[in-house]
Amino acid sequence: MSTIFGLSHEATLLVWTFVSIAFLIVFIAKYKWNPFVTLLLSALMLGLLSGMNPLDVVKSVIGGVGGTLGKIALVIGLGTMLGKMMAESGGAERIATTLVDKFGAKRVHWSMMFVGFIVGIPVFFEVGLILLIPIVFTVARKTNMSLLQIGIPILAGLSIVHGLVPPHPAPMIAIDAFNADLGMTILYSLIVGLPAAIIAGPIFGKYIGKRIQVQPPANLEEQFAVKGDIKLPGFGITLFTILLPVILMLAGSAALILDPDATSSWTIFFEFIGHEVIALLISVVFSFYSLGFARGFTKEDISRFSSECLAPTATIILIIGGGGAFKQVLIDSGVGGAIAQIATQANVNIILFAWLVAALIRVATGSATVAMTTAAGIVAPVLAMNPGVNVELVVLATGAGSIVLSHVNDAGFWMVKEFFNMSVTQTLKSWTVMETILSVVALGLILALSMFV
């Protein structure tokens, strides 16, 4: 690839990345182009401008779509079915009613943050969002509160644990790379994560909820609404049904922590049922009974529920796939490596360095897991030359950097945009700002904690 204006190879890559992202934002926000088509065009543009072979660009796009949707499409499909069963049975209504009664309508958004935090510990962000979105819609409707005032706290709780709290894959990779202590990392992650989620969740959510008024997508709101005057299921069985995938995934993670080499057949079994796809599949089948047959629905009803709920997810799935294509081209074109090379030249505090490397790769690639995994490999040699640093806090700094500034190359960005029925600009002002608040507040708390531990 030839350079432009005498810039270095790495700087040239960053310029083309900026051009491609600007094209993406302008054509979606101003010209109202279909996001899926625009994401594919932006990915192709970046690949060709960065000097990739045209056929390699196509392979990168196809690989990005397939790699992203290989698991997420299954998660969205199964999670939507579980959400549909919760809605049709009145389960989401029951949870919403109980939370409003316990916390009061004015404080229910605080409970949403804790729900997101707890549910998010053993599950991927996408899984947690799919599980909890019916509750967001229902609580917002019951309390007549802004959708974002209810939704942002849940998103904050889910996001902070995804980046900071083991047993999520990214923190576990960093723990292994830095030889950190698992127990201490979990302890520090809770000390840092909860205050960050409070500030970015209920506090920021209340602020932004007054300024951005949105309504749920009509098709999703309709399918998640309670139909008719039905007797609501019990709180206990409803809570168990929604937490069943969480319990199964947590069991799988715990088994691997206790037996990392998976030498026991029990470990293999729990790892199998704890995989998010299998855990959701088991939970969906269980919901057919707990929230279906047990509530008086017929097999025809359940078949209809599980079929009709999938149509509204088609657009969401395609847009997430387009985001995956753009992300893969960013990686394959060498942008991630260019970011890393520039970051390693910075002479800064090791905690700031870990955060900065992860943050730059996150902004470039759109993936928190890719950012944390790549940053761990970059930071580990530098960390080895700084033996006096608290290793567990470096793990958390890397995780905090990996969730900053989610934007158009992040599949989560498009997922939130579509589920909350926002424009690109509204998503940037709410979701992107929330993610950045989470990251920066967490960094500040980590630096403060480093003065004492």
N, C-alpha and C positions, 0 to 999 in steps of 0.2 A: 504494500500500500504506500502510495506517495504521500508525503506530508504536505500540509498547507501553511502558507505564510511563514515558512521556515520553522514551524513548531516541531517539537519532538514527536516521535511515533505515539507515545502515550498521550500527549496533549491533543494530537490530532484525533485520536480515538474518542477522547472526551468531547471534542467539538462536534463530531458526527453524532455522538450519543445525544447531546443537547439538541441538535437539529431534529433528530428523529422524535424525541420526546415532545419538542415544541410542535412538530407536525401533528403528532397524535392528539395533543391537547386542543390545538386550534380547530382541527377538523371535526372533533367530537363536540367540543363546547360551542364553537361559533357556527359551523356549517351543518351540525346535527347529523353527521355521517354515522352509519351503524358502527358501534364500538368494535364488534368482532371483525368486520372488514377492515376498519382503520388500524386495529392492532396488527393484523396480518400484513397490511401495507407498510406500516412502520417497521415491523421486523425485517421485511424484505429490504426496505430502504437502508436500514442500519447495516445489514449484512453486506450489501453491495457497496455502500460508501466506505465501509471499513476495509474493503479489499478482499473479502472472502470470495471464493469461487462460487459462481451463481448456483451450481448444483448443490454445493455444500450448504448454501443459504437455505435452499428448499429442504434439504435433509434436516437442517437445524430447526426449521419451522415445524416440520412434521414431527420431529422428535420432541420438540417442546410441547406441542399440543398433546401428543400421546403420553409423554412422561407426566404431564400435569394432570390430565384427566384419567389416567390409568387407575388411580385410587380415588381422586376427588369426585369423579362422576358416580362411583359406587357409593361413596359416603353421602353425597347429596341426595341420590335416589333413595337410599335406605333411611337416611335421616328425615327426609321429607315424608316418607310413609309413617315413620314413628310420630312426627309432628301432626300428621293428618289424623292418626288414631287418637292422639291426645285431644285434638280439637273436636272431632266428631263425638267422642265420648263425654266431652265436657271436662276432661282432665286439666287442660290448660286453664279453663275457667276456675276450676277448683283451686289450683295452685295460686292463681292471681287473687281470688277471693280471700284465701287464707293469709297471703302476704299483706294484702291491704288491711285486713282486720287486725293483724298482729302489729304492723308497723304504722298504720294510719296512712291515708292517701298522701299526706304531705312528706312522709319519710320513706315511702316505698322504694324510691330510686336508690336509697342506701342499701336496702336489702338486695336489689338487683346486682349491685357490685359484688356483694359477698356470694351470691348465687353463681355469678360468672367466675369468680376466683376459685370457688370450691369445685365446680363442675369442670373447670379448665385444667385442674392440676394433672389428671392423667390422660386428657384427650387433646388432640390437635385443635387449633383454633377453629378450623372449618367445621369440625364435628360439633364442638360446643355451640357455635352459632346456629347450626342447623337444628340442634336439640332445643335451643332456648328461644328461637325467633317466634314461635307461636305464643309463648308467655309474654314476650315484649309487646306483641300486637294486642293481646288480651288485656294486659295491665294498663296499657295506654288508653284503651277504649273504656275500661271500667273507671279509671281515675280522671279521664278527660284531660290527661297531661300530654305534653309534647312527646311525640314518638322518640325524638332524640334524647330528651331528658330521661326516659326509661332505658333507651337502647345504649347510649354511650357508656353508662356505668357497667353494663354487662360486657360490652366490647372491651372496656378497660380491664376488667377482671380476667377475661379470657386471654387477652393479649399479653399482659404482664407475666402470667405464669408460663405462657408459651416460650417467652424469651429467657426467663430467669430460673424457673423452678424445675429441678429434676423431679420425675424421671423423663421429662421431655428430651427428645433426641439431641437437640443442639446443646443444651447445658451438659448433658452426659458426655458428649464428644469433647467439649472443652475441659471438663473435669478429668477425663482420661489424658488429654494432651498436656495439661498443666500439672498432672499428678496431684490434684486437689482432693480434699477430704469430702466425701459425699454428705455426711451428716452435717458438717459445719456449713457447707454450701447451701443445703436446704434451710438451715436456721437463718443464715444471713439473707437468703432470698426472701424469706417471709418478713424479716425486719425491714428490708428495702421495698419489697413488692407491695405490701399492704398500703403504706402511706402514699406511694406513687399512684396506685390504683384509686385511692380516695380522691386525690387532687385532680387526676385526669378523668375520673369517672363521675361521681355525684356532683362535685363542685363545678368542673368544666361543663358537664352535661346540663346542669341547670342554666348556666350562662348561655351556651350555644343553643339550647332548646328553645329559648325565648326569641332567638334571632333567626333561626331556620325552622320554618314550619313545613313539615312534609306529612303526607299520608301514606300508609302502606300500599303496595301495589294492589290494585283492586282484585286481581285473580287470586293472589296469595291471601289477602285478608278474607276473601269469601270462603276459601277452603279451610282456613284456620278458625272461622267463626262457628260458634255453637248454633246448631240448627234446631229451632223449635224449643219448646218448654220441656227439657229433659231433667231427670234426676241426676245430679252430679255424682261421679264416683268418689270414693273415700280419698282423703288426702294421702294416707299412708300408701295405698296401692298405686296411686298416681305417681307419688314421689319415687317409689321403688322402681316403677317402670321406666321413668326418665333417667334414674340414676343407675339402672342395670348396666348399660354400656360403660358407664364410668367405673362401676365396681369391677366389671370384668377386665377392663383395661388396666385398672390399678392392680388387680391380682396378677396380671401378666407382667407388669413392671416390677412388682415386688418379688416375684419368682426369679426374674433375671438378676435383680440386685443381690438376692440371697445365693443364687447359683449362676454366676456370670457365664460360665462355660456350657450351661445347659446340659449337664451330665445326667440329670435325673429325668425320668420319663414324666414325672409330675411337672417339672419345669417346662418341658416341651408342650405338655397339655395346656398349662396355664398361659404360656406364650401364644399358643394357637388361639384359644378363646379370648385372649386379651388383645389380639390384633384388631384395630379399629373396625375393619370391614366385617370380621366374624362376630365381634361384640355387637355391632349394630344389627347384623342379620339375626342373631339370637334374640336381641331385644325386640326387633320388629315382630318376629314370630310370637314371642311372649305377649306383646301388646295385642295381637290378634285375639288372644284369650282374655287377658286382664282388662283390656279396654274395649274389647269387641264382643266375643261370645258371652262373657260375664255381664255385659251391659245390655244383653238382649238383641244384639245385632245378628243378622243371618249371615251365612257364608257368601251370599250374593252381595250383601251390603259391604262386607269387608273387601271382597274382590273389587267392587266398584270404587271404594275409598282409595285402595292402594293403586288403582290404575289412573283415576282421574287427577290425582295429586301430582303426577309426574309431568303433565303437559306444561305447567307454568315454569318448570325448572329448566326447560330446554334452552331458553335464551341465556340464562345464568351460566349454564354449563359451557355453552359455546364461547361466551365472553371470557370466562376463566381460562378456557383452552387457548384463546387468542393471547391472553396475558402470559400464559406459559410459553407460547412461541416467541414473544418479544423477549422474555427473560432468557430463553435458551440462546437466542442470537447474541444477546449482550454477553453471555458467558463465552460462547464459542468464538466470538470476534476478538476476544482478548481484553475487553473493557475491564472485567474484574481484576485481571492481572495487572493492567495499567494502574488502576486505582491502588492496588496493594503496593506496587513499586513506588508510587509517589508518597504513599503514607509512611513507608519504612524510612524515608529520608527525613522525617520529622523528628526533632530532638525534644521529646516531651516526657512528662510523667508517665510511668508504665501503665497506670490505670487509665489515664487519658488516652494514651497510645492505643490500648486495646479497644477502648470505646470508639476512637476515631477510625481505626482500620475497619472494624465491623460496620460502623455507620456508613463509611464511603462505599464499601462493597454492597451493603444493603440498598443504598440509594441507586447504585448502578445496576444491580441484578434483580432487586425486588423480592428476594427470598431471605427471610430471617435465618432459616436453617443453612442456606448456602453461605450467607454472610458470617455466621458464627463458626461454621466448619472451616471456611477459608481463613478467617481471622485467627482461629486457634493455631493453624499451621504457621502463620506469619509471626504471631506473638510468642509462641513457645520458645524459639531460640533466644529472643530478646529477654524473656522472663528468666531463662536459665542464667543470664548474666547479671540478674538483679536478685540475689538470694534473699534479701531482706524484705521483699514485698509479700503481703498477704495474698497467697495464691487464690484462695476462694473468692476474694473480692475482684481479682482480675477476671475470673470466670464470669462474675456478675456484670462487670463492666463490659465485657465482650457481648454478653446477652443483651444488656441495655442498648448498646450500639446497634445491635441487629434488628431492633424494632423501630428505629427512628424513621420519620419522614416516609411513610408508606405512600406511594403515588401510583401512577398509571401502569408501571411495570410489575405491580404486585397483584397476584390473583385475589388476595384478600380485599384489596381496594375495590375491585369490580364486584365482588360478592356483597360487600357492605353497600355499595352504590345501588345495586339492583334490589336487594332485600328491603332497603329503606327508601327506595323510590326517589333517589336524589339525582341531581345533575352532577357533572364532573366538578364544577365549581363548588357546589354545596358539599360534596364529599371531601374535597381538599380542605375546606374551611372547618369541617367537623372531624371526620375520621383521621385525616392526615395530621391535623393539629393535635388531636388527642394522642396519637401515637408518639408525636414529637414531645409532648408534655411528659408522657410516661417515661420516655428515654432520658430526657434531660433531668427530670426530678430524680429518677433512679440514680443517674450519674452523680448528682449532687449529694444524695444520701450515701452512696458508696464512698465518695471522697471524704465525707464527714466521718463515716464509720472507720475509714482507714487511719484516722487520727487516734483511735482508741484500741484497735485490734491489730 
